[in-house]
Amino acid sequence: MPLLATACHVPALSDVPSVPPPPEALAYSLTVPASPCSPAVVRAATRTVLRTHGLVGMTDAAVQVASELTACACAFASASEVYLSLRYRDGTLRVVLYDGHPRHINSRLATACDTRRRAALRVLGCVVRACAGDWGFGDAREPGGGTRMWAVLPRAGASGYVGGREA
């Protein structure tokens, strides 16, 4: 039987340099169960991702924001899971959560639901404001619909955030 050869070189782990990835390479997505334990998982993942990409200064704000969005998504989710996206571009961290809760067609129901969601995100709003960022929610443009919630944290503002500690 002839010996098969390939032109693809697969480097051994010892051949790969251990240079940390730059902040601009931060692009992670995670699907978590819509359960009470998921905010803790998201907090741990967010800490690890930021540390890996050299964005430790943003940790307090980013972990709080990701946790608040996840808790809200899990509370409103009509599906068994929610989807998280973390992206760093142009000096800002973007945290996006999708849940399967459909937007209401009836305007009174939509207003009531939006009021409940906004109240659930009150702490998030304070954190994002303190970081000079932006946040919101609305229809998910993804197939299957649902709701998209997002927060944008500028690096400078998030790095200056001291969450709940005396300065």
C-alpha positions in Angstrom: 0.0 0.0 0.0 1.5 3.4 -1.0 2.3 5.9 1.7 0.0 9.0 1.7 1.7 12.4 2.1 0.2 15.8 2.6 1.6 19.2 1.8 -0.1 20.7 4.8 2.2 21.4 7.7 0.6 21.1 11.1 2.9 22.7 13.7 3.5 21.1 17.0 2.4 23.1 20.0 6.0 23.7 20.8 6.4 25.4 17.4 3.6 28.0 18.1 4.9 31.2 19.7 3.2 32.1 23.0 2.5 35.7 22.1 -0.8 36.9 23.5 -3.3 38.0 20.8 -3.9 41.8 20.4 -7.1 43.5 21.6 -8.2 43.8 18.0 -8.4 40.0 17.7 -11.0 39.8 20.5 -14.0 38.2 18.8 -15.8 35.6 20.9 -19.3 34.1 20.8 -20.9 31.9 23.4 -24.2 30.2 23.7 -25.3 29.5 27.3 -28.4 28.0 28.9 -31.1 30.4 29.8 -30.6 29.6 33.5 -29.6 31.3 36.7 -26.1 29.9 36.6 -25.3 31.5 33.2 -24.3 35.0 34.4 -21.5 33.4 36.5 -20.2 31.5 33.5 -20.3 34.7 31.4 -18.5 36.6 34.1 -15.7 34.0 34.2 -15.4 33.8 30.4 -15.4 37.6 30.0 -12.6 37.9 32.6 -10.5 35.3 30.8 -11.0 36.8 27.4 -10.1 40.3 28.5 -7.0 39.1 30.4 -5.9 37.1 27.3 -6.2 40.1 25.1 -4.4 42.5 27.4 -7.6 44.5 28.4 -7.4 43.9 32.1 -8.2 47.5 32.8 -11.7 47.1 31.3 -12.6 44.0 33.4 -14.7 45.6 36.2 -17.0 47.4 33.8 -17.1 44.7 31.1 -17.8 41.8 33.6 -20.7 43.9 35.2 -22.2 44.7 31.8 -21.9 41.1 30.4 -23.4 39.8 33.6 -26.4 42.2 33.6 -27.2 41.6 30.0 -27.0 37.8 30.5 -29.2 37.9 33.6 -31.8 39.9 31.7 -31.6 37.7 28.6 -32.1 34.6 30.8 -35.1 36.1 32.5 -36.8 37.1 29.3 -35.7 34.1 27.1 -38.5 32.1 25.6 -35.9 29.5 24.3 -33.6 27.3 26.4 -30.5 29.3 25.6 -29.1 32.8 25.0 -26.3 33.9 22.7 -23.5 36.2 23.8 -21.0 38.1 21.5 -17.9 39.9 22.7 -16.0 42.0 20.1 -13.3 44.7 20.4 -13.0 47.1 17.6 -11.8 50.7 17.3 -11.1 51.1 21.0 -14.4 49.8 22.1 -15.8 46.6 23.5 -19.1 45.5 22.2 -21.2 43.1 24.2 -24.3 41.8 22.5 -26.9 39.3 23.9 -29.7 37.6 21.9 -32.7 36.0 23.6 -35.6 34.3 21.9 -38.2 36.6 23.5 -40.2 37.9 20.5 -41.0 41.6 20.3 -44.7 42.2 20.9 -47.0 43.4 18.0 -49.5 44.9 20.4 -48.2 48.4 21.3 -49.4 48.3 24.9 -47.8 44.9 25.5 -44.6 46.1 23.7 -44.4 49.2 25.9 -45.0 47.1 29.1 -42.4 44.6 28.1 -39.9 47.3 27.2 -40.5 49.0 30.6 -39.8 45.7 32.4 -36.6 45.1 30.4 -35.4 48.7 30.9 -36.0 48.3 34.7 -34.1 45.0 34.7 -31.2 46.8 33.0 -31.0 49.8 35.4 -27.6 48.9 36.8 -26.3 48.2 33.3 -27.4 51.8 32.3 -25.5 53.3 35.3 -22.3 51.3 34.5 -22.4 52.2 30.8 -23.1 55.9 31.5 -20.1 56.0 34.0 -17.9 54.6 31.2 -19.2 57.1 28.6 -20.6 54.2 26.5 -24.0 53.4 24.9 -26.5 50.6 25.3 -30.0 49.6 24.1 -32.2 46.8 22.9 -34.6 46.0 20.0 -35.6 43.5 17.5 -33.0 40.8 16.7 -32.3 40.9 13.0 -31.3 37.2 13.1 -33.5 34.4 11.7 -35.9 33.3 14.4 -36.3 36.8 15.8 -36.2 37.6 19.4 -34.6 40.5 21.2 -31.0 41.9 20.8 -29.5 43.8 23.7 -26.2 45.5 23.4 -23.7 47.7 25.2 -20.6 49.6 23.9 -17.8 50.4 26.3 -15.0 52.7 25.2 -11.7 51.4 26.5 -10.7 54.7 28.2 -14.1 55.0 30.0 -14.2 51.4 31.0 -10.6 51.4 32.2 -11.5 54.3 34.5 -14.5 52.6 36.0 -14.3 51.4 39.5 -17.4 49.3 40.1 -18.8 49.8 43.6 -15.4 50.4 45.3 -14.3 53.5 47.1 -11.7 55.4 45.0 
